[in-house]
Amino acid sequence: MMSEAASPPPAKSGTGWLNLLVDYGPVLVFFLVYRHYSPSDHSNPIGEVFAVVSGTTAFMVAAVIALVVSRWKLGKISPMLWLSTTLIVGFGALTIALRDPVWIQRKPTAIYVMFGAVLLYGVRRGQAYLKLLLEAAFEGLDQTGWLKLSRNWGLFFFFLAALNEALRHYLSFGDWIAAKLWLFMPLSFLFTFAQIPMLLRHGLAQEAEAEVLSDPPHE
């Protein structure tokens, strides 16, 4: 019994790439399928709608597959992933039924606003809801650090929601998809990296730093 209790926990270092694949794989699938079917002549509305519907269908299937892979390989499905997949399927179904890409574009805004509101509501009550999701990755972080991290991510989610709405209004659908992949993901990693000095001041274990960067909060 003592030897079992003293045995170290399983290593997490090999799951970083898998977390990224689960989180961003469906978006990449959406981007590739849409680009494949998107007509070279963007004035062709029928071809554009077909590309959107094809990409959305692939997006929904890839999101469900990511859910299964997360449960199979990581042994868990995070609440964020559950919510994201539910909204992908819901808004994706509206996009396919109404043939209107605006629904799939509104999905990230809904997720960002929801996450931001929940986190800031928790901070106002003195509770760090982010701790429920990420405690294993932020070893040693004290309560003040958790509250600051929750506050910062709550505000950042609202920023992403506003940015998504701005891009949705001013970019074409194809350019908006590219922005989702090549702008939002780097922004999230840069923001996560910027939090590390504060986290270290509030007790984050040095060895946990790599884990923080490999699996930041996401939509």
C-alpha positions as CSV (number, residue, x, y, z in Angstrom):
1,M,0.0,0.0,0.0
2,M,2.8,2.4,0.9
3,S,4.6,1.8,-2.4
4,E,1.4,2.5,-4.3
5,A,0.8,5.7,-2.4
6,A,4.4,6.8,-3.1
7,S,4.3,6.1,-6.8
8,P,4.5,9.2,-8.9
9,P,1.6,10.4,-11.0
10,P,1.6,9.6,-14.7
11,A,3.6,12.0,-16.8
12,K,1.7,14.7,-18.7
13,S,4.3,15.9,-21.1
14,G,3.2,13.8,-23.9
15,T,-0.3,15.1,-23.9
16,G,0.4,18.6,-24.9
17,W,0.2,18.0,-28.7
18,L,-2.9,15.9,-28.2
19,N,-4.6,18.8,-26.3
20,L,-3.8,21.1,-29.2
21,L,-5.1,18.6,-31.7
22,V,-8.4,18.2,-29.8
23,D,-8.8,21.9,-29.3
24,Y,-7.9,23.3,-32.7
25,G,-8.2,20.2,-35.0
26,P,-11.9,20.8,-35.8
27,V,-11.2,24.5,-36.7
28,L,-8.4,23.3,-39.1
29,V,-10.7,20.8,-40.7
30,F,-13.4,23.5,-41.1
31,F,-10.8,25.8,-42.8
32,L,-9.4,23.1,-45.1
33,V,-12.8,21.8,-46.2
34,Y,-14.2,25.3,-46.8
35,R,-11.1,26.3,-48.8
36,H,-11.4,23.1,-50.9
37,Y,-15.0,23.7,-51.9
38,S,-14.9,27.5,-52.0
39,P,-15.4,28.8,-55.6
40,S,-12.6,30.8,-57.1
41,D,-15.2,33.3,-58.2
42,H,-16.6,34.6,-54.8
43,S,-19.5,36.2,-56.6
44,N,-21.0,32.7,-57.0
45,P,-23.5,32.6,-54.1
46,I,-24.5,29.0,-54.7
47,G,-20.9,27.7,-54.6
48,E,-20.2,29.8,-51.6
49,V,-23.1,28.4,-49.7
50,F,-22.1,24.9,-50.6
51,A,-18.6,25.5,-49.3
52,V,-20.0,26.9,-46.1
53,V,-22.3,23.9,-45.6
54,S,-19.6,21.4,-46.4
55,G,-17.2,23.0,-44.1
56,T,-19.7,23.3,-41.3
57,T,-20.7,19.6,-41.7
58,A,-17.0,18.6,-41.5
59,F,-16.6,20.9,-38.5
60,M,-19.4,19.2,-36.6
61,V,-18.1,15.7,-37.3
62,A,-14.5,16.7,-36.4
63,A,-15.8,18.3,-33.1
64,V,-17.6,15.1,-32.1
65,I,-14.5,13.0,-33.0
66,A,-12.3,15.4,-30.8
67,L,-14.7,14.7,-28.0
68,V,-14.3,11.0,-28.3
69,V,-10.5,11.2,-28.7
70,S,-10.3,13.4,-25.5
71,R,-12.2,10.8,-23.6
72,W,-10.3,7.9,-25.0
73,K,-6.7,9.3,-24.9
74,L,-6.9,11.8,-22.1
75,G,-9.4,10.0,-20.0
76,K,-11.6,13.0,-19.6
77,I,-13.7,15.6,-21.4
78,S,-13.3,19.1,-20.0
79,P,-16.5,21.2,-19.4
80,M,-15.1,23.7,-21.9
81,L,-14.9,21.0,-24.5
82,W,-18.4,19.8,-23.8
83,L,-19.8,23.3,-24.1
84,S,-17.8,24.1,-27.2
85,T,-18.9,20.9,-29.0
86,T,-22.5,21.4,-28.0
87,L,-22.5,24.9,-29.4
88,I,-20.6,23.8,-32.6
89,V,-23.3,21.2,-33.3
90,G,-26.2,23.6,-32.4
91,F,-25.0,26.6,-34.4
92,G,-23.7,24.3,-37.1
93,A,-27.2,22.8,-37.5
94,L,-28.6,26.3,-37.8
95,T,-26.0,27.2,-40.4
96,I,-26.9,24.1,-42.5
97,A,-30.7,24.4,-42.1
98,L,-30.8,28.2,-42.9
99,R,-27.9,28.2,-45.3
100,D,-26.5,31.3,-43.4
101,P,-22.9,31.3,-42.3
102,V,-23.5,34.0,-39.7
103,W,-24.6,31.3,-37.2
104,I,-21.3,29.5,-37.3
105,Q,-19.6,32.9,-36.9
106,R,-21.6,33.7,-33.8
107,K,-20.7,30.5,-32.1
108,P,-17.2,31.8,-30.8
109,T,-18.8,35.0,-29.6
110,A,-21.4,33.1,-27.6
111,I,-18.6,30.9,-26.0
112,Y,-16.3,33.8,-25.2
113,V,-19.1,35.9,-23.6
114,M,-20.3,32.9,-21.6
115,F,-16.9,32.0,-20.3
116,G,-16.0,35.6,-19.6
117,A,-19.2,36.2,-17.7
118,V,-18.9,33.0,-15.6
119,L,-15.3,33.7,-14.7
120,L,-15.9,37.4,-13.7
121,Y,-19.0,36.5,-11.7
122,G,-16.9,34.0,-9.8
123,V,-14.2,36.5,-9.1
124,R,-16.8,39.0,-7.8
125,R,-17.9,36.3,-5.3
126,G,-14.4,35.5,-4.4
127,Q,-14.4,32.2,-6.2
128,A,-11.9,31.2,-8.9
129,Y,-14.0,28.9,-11.2
130,L,-11.0,28.4,-13.5
131,K,-9.4,26.4,-10.6
132,L,-12.1,23.7,-11.1
133,L,-10.9,23.1,-14.7
134,L,-7.1,23.7,-14.5
135,E,-5.9,22.9,-11.0
136,A,-3.8,19.9,-12.1
137,A,-1.9,22.1,-14.6
138,F,-1.3,25.0,-12.2
139,E,0.4,23.2,-9.4
140,G,1.2,25.3,-6.3
141,L,-0.8,28.4,-7.4
142,D,-2.3,30.2,-4.4
143,Q,-5.9,31.5,-4.1
144,T,-4.9,35.1,-5.0
145,G,-3.2,33.8,-8.1
146,W,-6.3,31.8,-9.1
147,L,-8.5,34.9,-8.7
148,K,-6.2,37.1,-10.7
149,L,-5.9,34.4,-13.4
150,S,-9.7,34.0,-13.6
151,R,-10.1,37.8,-13.7
152,N,-7.6,38.2,-16.5
153,W,-9.0,35.3,-18.6
154,G,-12.5,36.6,-18.1
155,L,-11.5,40.0,-19.5
156,F,-9.6,38.4,-22.3
157,F,-12.6,36.3,-23.3
158,F,-14.6,39.5,-23.6
159,F,-11.9,41.0,-25.7
160,L,-12.0,37.9,-28.0
161,A,-15.7,38.2,-28.3
162,A,-15.5,41.8,-29.4
163,L,-12.7,41.0,-31.8
164,N,-14.7,38.1,-33.3
165,E,-17.7,40.4,-33.9
166,A,-15.5,43.0,-35.5
167,L,-13.8,40.5,-37.8
168,R,-17.2,38.9,-38.6
169,H,-18.5,42.3,-39.8
170,Y,-15.5,43.4,-41.8
171,L,-14.0,40.3,-43.3
172,S,-15.2,37.8,-45.8
173,F,-16.2,34.4,-44.5
174,G,-13.1,32.8,-45.9
175,D,-10.8,35.5,-44.3
176,W,-12.7,35.1,-41.0
177,I,-12.0,31.4,-40.9
178,A,-8.3,32.1,-41.6
179,A,-8.3,34.6,-38.7
180,K,-9.8,32.1,-36.4
181,L,-6.9,29.8,-37.1
182,W,-4.0,32.1,-37.5
183,L,-4.9,35.1,-35.2
184,F,-7.0,33.8,-32.3
185,M,-4.7,30.8,-31.5
186,P,-1.5,32.9,-31.4
187,L,-3.2,35.5,-29.3
188,S,-4.3,32.9,-26.8
189,F,-0.8,31.5,-26.5
190,L,0.7,35.0,-26.2
191,F,-1.8,35.9,-23.5
192,T,-1.1,32.7,-21.6
193,F,2.7,33.3,-21.8
194,A,2.1,36.8,-20.4
195,Q,0.4,35.4,-17.3
196,I,3.4,33.3,-16.3
197,P,5.3,36.0,-14.3
198,M,2.2,36.7,-12.2
199,L,1.6,33.0,-11.7
200,L,5.2,32.4,-10.5
201,R,4.8,35.2,-8.0
202,H,1.8,33.4,-6.6
203,G,3.4,30.0,-6.1
204,L,3.2,28.3,-9.5
205,A,5.7,25.5,-9.5
206,Q,8.5,26.0,-12.0
207,E,8.0,22.5,-13.4
208,A,4.3,23.3,-14.1
209,E,5.2,26.2,-16.5
210,A,5.5,24.0,-19.6
211,E,2.1,22.4,-18.8
212,V,0.5,25.8,-18.5
213,L,1.7,26.7,-22.0
214,S,0.7,23.4,-23.5
215,D,-3.0,23.6,-22.4
216,P,-4.3,27.1,-22.0
217,P,-8.0,27.8,-21.6
218,H,-9.7,28.0,-25.0
219,E,-13.1,28.1,-26.6
